[in-house]
Amino acid sequence: MKYKKRPTKMFCYQCQETARNTGCTVVGVCGKKDNVANLQDLLVYTIKGLAYVCEKVGRSTKEIDRYIVDSLFATITNVNFDDRDIIEKIKRGIELRENLKKELPNGVELPDCATWIPENEEDIVKKANSEEVSILATEDEDIRSLRELITYGVKGIGAYLHHAMVLGYNDENIHKFIKKALISTMDDNLSVDDLLALALETGKYAVDTLALLDKAHTETYGHPKITEVNIGVRNNPGILISGHDLKTLEQLLEQTKSTGVDVYTHCEMLPAHYYPAFKKYDHFVGNYGSAWHRQREEFEAFNGPIIITTNCLVPPKDSYKNRLYTTGCVSYPGVKRIPEDENGNKDFSEIIEQAKKCAPPKELERGKIVGGFAHNQVLSLADKIVEAVKSGAIRKFVVMAGCDGRHSSRDYYTEFAKALPKDTVILTAGCAKYRYIKLDLGDINGIPRVLDAGQCNDSYSLVVVALKLKEAFNLEDINQLPIVYNIAWYEQKAVAVLLALLYLGIKNILLGPTLPAFLSPNVTKVLVDKFGIGTISTVEEDIKRLIYDEK
């Protein structure tokens, strides 16, 4: 088959900030260059081919499962900007696929994604620019929309499963579903209804993955406790660690003991302070800065080395690029990457020595953040919460979980939190919390009005809390609870969380700042009609409809 060149330099609309809310066609708003975007599409194409061969052979391997999960993670927004690394992943996927194909029965027909073999890297680049690999290869807008919805949900599942696997937790059924879902996105016999059902099934496996990761975190590090986290600095050199990978943090804390170097968290690593296992480190001193999109200013001010363990990485400034390190699935050209050995161990000695020569962090602010309200902690307060609801002291809980972003439209979430009536409580998780967690919103009968469950994956905690409250109030439908949802999204893990909520039957979610660009008008209508999904308007109007039930 002769492949046409893509109609644009690239096409990507997988994140909320995609250009004009239609798609990035020249360079990604995230900073991803067109060649990287196209190679990432080819990596997904390669993964689909490998999954197809696994299905026809009737088996997979631990190595293949880990490869698929890690490669999916590498294609999430703000994770991997390194064309060289992605090319190597594509080569490895083809190698795994070709080795497994030796077990294929005779006469099995395979799609192009399971047969193409490049002669050299020039062939890989040429293939990455072909029309067939592009998202736009699916001509029907509604089919394409649902295929991408499923693919992005699977990417989110892959990211969360990666974190669980790092800690030694796994589930073969989730791996099987990932392959099934990827293969299904190539099946032209599936209708819109079939794909909608598969999207909800993706939500089911997102719930399973979130539960697995919750188990991995709490069995390894203990259940989060209510904790005050310092947001000031000390007069020691420091290392800043950002992302979601608690295993990497644990190794860093062990290796920095008695070195005179402090360790600070940034963005989504903040909730690590809530876990009992990390409280024994007296040099684990606080959180520095805020959400990921502020990192260019905050990393510059930190003065010491910075480790990025997962997304979101912003293309760095030269002023701190020599102090920036990546690890795991994260990669950026010209930035040092910390490898791991066959047992998952990482050596931070180079970073520690560099830190000793750096000035202490520049102080950005002073004070404390209170968090640690994951499901185990909140449920210990269940009687108090139920009584507050029954007495009318708490009118409603407002779930404001999700992602932050750089656009000024997200100021809406700060203003919304400020404008909420004083008899409402915010339930949050993810970096969206930085829009309001430092506000002084007070408490209700000793219950803080902002309850931070943790990282974006800890949205699972909010679901557990909702289900337990449903049980406590003896309700038949989770939507009868005094809980409303005003969720900010940014990337594909948020898509997985959204599908999880829809699978659980939660309706009338407000999603913003915009609805996903990859949802076609017809698919959007189905989601609105079936689940009541809407988008934000003004603070005043949204408080009327969410809090006071006014249309």
Secondary structure, DSSP 8 states (H G I E B T S, - for coil): ----B-SSS--B--STT-GGGT-BSSS-TTS--HHHHHHHHHHHHHHHHHHHHHHHHT---HHHHHHHHHHHHHTSTTTB--HHHHHHHHHHHHHHHHHHHTT--TT----GGGT---SSHHHHHHHHTBGGGSGGG--SHHHHHHHHHHHHHHHHHHHHHHHHHHTT---HHHHHHHHHHHHHTT-TT--HHHHHHHHHHHHHHHHHHHHHHHHHHHHHH-----EEEE-S--SS-EEEEESS-HHHHHHHHHHHTTTT-EEEEEGGGGGGGGSGGGTT-TTEEEE-S-SGGGHHHHHHHH-S-EEE-SS------HHHHTTEEEETT-B-TTSEEE---TTS----HHHHHHHHTS--------SEEEE---HHHHHTTHHHHHHHHHHTS--EEEE--B---SSGGGHHHHHHHHHS-TTEEEEE-SGGGGGTTTS---EETTEESEEE--SGGGHHHHHHHHHHHHHHTT-S-GGGSSEEEEEE--SHHHHHHHHHHHHTT----EEESS--TTS-HHHHHHHHHHH--EE---HHHHHHHHHS---
